[in-house]
Structure formats: C-alpha cells, structure tokens
Amino acid sequence: MSDSPWILLKEEIENNDGDKIVEFLNTLVPSEKARTVSRLDKELITRLFLLIPSNYAADLLKYLPD
C-alpha cells in the first residue's frame, strides 16, 4: 500500500465511506488537504463531495485553489 495521501483518499472514496474520509482528512494540515484533493481526478472529487457532510465539504472548499 502506498502512503501517498491522495492514494489513501482515493481508496476511501472508492470504499464509499464518508466517515473514514473525514477521519483521514482530519489528520492532514490544511495545505496537505488541498494538495491531496487536487491530485484526484474530477470524478473522484465529485464523489468525495457527495460522500462527506456538506458543512465539512464547505470547509474543505476554502483550502482548494480556484
């Protein structure tokens, strides 16, 4: 298993486990959250935002580039 955060996040998204996604993202500093999410393709980012609570998604959006 790779320890690249975007690979780990991709695996959690593919497992459709919103709770584990939030738990994992909470272990990252804001800049690492942004870097990790930005490494995903558009389909995975869409799935990510569908799996996590809307208030968490809103907070996460603050860290992503425009």
N, C-alpha and C positions, 0 to 999 in steps of 0.2 A: 504494500500500500504506500502510495506517495504521501509525503507530508506537506505538499503544497496546499495552502488553504483553499484555493479555488477548486482543486480536485476533490478535497473533502466536502466542500459545499455542494459541488455537483452531485456527489454521491448521495447526500442528504436530500437534495431536491428530487433526484430520481427515486428515492425511497418515499417520497411524498409525506415527509414527517416535519411539519411546521414547527412543532415544539423543539425538535432536535436542531433544526436550522437556527432558531432564535438562540438556543443554548450555545451552539457553536459560534454564532456571530458575536455573542456577548463576551466571548473570550478574546476577541480582537480589538485593538485600538481603532479609533475612527478611520485613520488613514489606511490601515490594513483592511478594514471592511470595504472601503471604496475600491481599493486595488483588487481585492478578491472578487467583488461583484463585477467590476469592469472587465475581468478576464473571462466571464461567461458569455455565451452567445445570446442573442436576443430571445430565443425561445426559452432558454433556461432562466433568464432574468424575468420573463413574464411569468413562468411557473413559480419562481421564487416569490414574487409579489402576490400571487394568488394563494400561496401556502402560509404566509405569515400574517399575523394580525395587522389590520390596517393602520393602527397607531404606530406600530413598530416599522411598518413599511414607510410611513411618512417621515419618521426619524431617520431611517436609512437613506432616503432620498436626499436629505440635507448634505450627506457626505459624497454623493456622486457628482461627477462633472456634468455640466450642462450638455 
